[in-house]
Amino acid sequence: MESSVLTLRVSAKTKSQLEKLAAATNRSKSFLAAEALERYIELDRALGSDSEGREEC
């Protein structure tokens, strides 16, 4: 699978929790964040959400 870079801002608390999870699972923060995004998108699609009809934040 080809990958590309994505930069995002998260709260200090979220970053800390991600760092702890990465250490505990021997996974990179990048791997865990990518997995979380992929699962969120799959769930959104499964629930039938209309992403084209959403307003941007």
C-alpha positions in Angstrom: 0.0 0.0 0.0 1.3 3.4 -0.9 1.4 6.0 1.8 1.5 9.7 2.1 2.2 12.2 4.8 -0.6 13.8 6.9 0.0 16.3 9.6 -2.6 17.1 12.2 -3.0 18.8 15.6 -4.2 16.9 18.7 -4.5 17.9 22.3 -1.6 17.4 24.6 -3.7 14.7 26.4 -4.3 12.8 23.2 -0.7 13.0 22.2 0.4 11.7 25.6 -2.2 8.8 25.5 -1.0 7.9 22.0 2.6 7.9 23.1 1.8 5.6 26.0 -0.2 3.3 23.8 2.6 3.2 21.2 5.1 2.2 23.9 2.8 -0.4 25.4 2.1 -2.1 22.0 5.5 -1.6 20.4 3.8 0.2 17.5 4.6 3.6 16.1 2.4 6.6 16.8 2.0 6.9 13.0 0.8 3.3 12.7 -1.8 3.7 15.5 -3.1 7.0 14.2 -3.4 5.5 10.6 -5.3 2.5 12.0 -7.6 4.7 14.0 -8.4 6.9 11.0 -9.0 3.8 8.7 -11.4 2.3 11.3 -13.2 5.6 11.7 -13.7 5.9 7.9 -14.9 2.3 7.7 -17.4 2.8 10.5 -18.6 6.0 8.9 -19.1 4.3 5.6 -20.8 1.3 7.3 -23.3 3.6 9.0 -24.2 5.1 5.7 -23.0 8.6 6.4 -23.1 11.0 3.5 -19.7 12.6 3.7 -20.3 14.7 0.7 -23.3 16.3 2.4 -21.3 17.4 5.5 -20.2 20.9 6.2 -16.5 21.4 6.9 -15.5 22.4 10.4 
